[in-house]
Amino acid sequence: MKRKNKILHLGALTVTTGLYLTVATDAVAQNARNCGPREIVVDRLADGYGETRQSMGLGANNSVVEVFASDASGTWTITITSPNGVTCLVASGQAFEPLVEALPAKGNDA
């Protein structure tokens, strides 16, 4: 089961990294209502939406990119936390589904 979770997290991080690269330069300019101390943001995601952290990774400038989601409601949120502890909401949506996909065999371009 651990291998499946690692594959799931790798897939989520791949998608998140692409999104992160698109919005990384805008993260600093985020509206103040979309950012706050990490502890408060995580508590609101848990209390308001039932979301828990599903995956995480290290982004540019030592920022932490995380994906939160709820199995019950299907909601999801992507956040970026800067080294100073400020967390900004980058994207959110519905219909979250965890994926377990195997990596292609070596030498296979697919």
ZIRATA-V592998 format. One record per pair of residues at least 12 apart in sequence whose ideal C-beta (glycine too) atoms are under 8 Angstrom apart, sorted by the first residue. I is the first residue (numbers start at 1). J is the second residue. If there is no record, write none. Layout:
# ZIRATA-V592998
I_J / I_J
This chain:
# ZIRATA-V592998
4_100 / 7_100 / 7_101 / 7_102 / 7_103 / 8_54 / 8_55 / 8_98 / 8_99 / 8_100 / 9_54 / 9_55 / 9_56 / 11_99 / 11_101 / 12_54 / 12_55 / 12_67 / 12_99 / 13_55 / 13_56 / 13_57 / 13_65 / 13_67 / 16_55 / 16_57 / 16_65 / 16_67 / 16_78 / 17_57 / 17_59 / 17_65 / 19_78 / 19_90 / 19_91 / 20_59 / 20_60 / 20_65 / 20_78 / 20_80 / 20_90 / 21_60 / 23_90 / 24_59 / 24_60 / 24_63 / 24_80 / 27_63 / 27_80 / 27_82 / 27_88 / 27_90 / 30_88 / 30_89 / 34_88 / 34_89 / 35_86 / 35_87 / 35_88 / 35_89 / 36_86 / 36_87 / 37_85 / 37_86 / 37_87 / 38_81 / 38_85 / 38_86 / 38_87 / 41_79 / 41_87 / 41_89 / 42_68 / 42_87 / 45_68 / 45_77 / 49_68 / 49_70 / 49_73 / 49_75 / 49_77 / 50_70 / 50_72 / 50_73 / 50_75 / 51_68 / 51_69 / 51_70 / 51_75 / 51_76 / 51_77 / 52_68 / 52_69 / 52_70 / 53_66 / 53_67 / 53_68 / 54_67 / 54_68 / 54_69 / 54_76 / 54_96 / 54_98 / 55_67 / 59_80 / 61_82 / 61_83 / 62_83 / 63_80 / 63_81 / 63_82 / 63_83 / 64_80 / 64_81 / 65_78 / 65_79 / 65_80 / 66_78 / 66_79 / 66_80 / 66_81 / 69_96 / 69_98 / 70_96 / 71_96 / 71_98 / 73_94 / 74_94 / 74_95 / 74_96 / 74_97 / 75_92 / 75_93 / 75_94 / 75_96 / 76_92 / 76_93 / 76_94 / 76_96 / 77_89 / 77_91 / 77_92 / 78_90 / 78_91 / 78_92
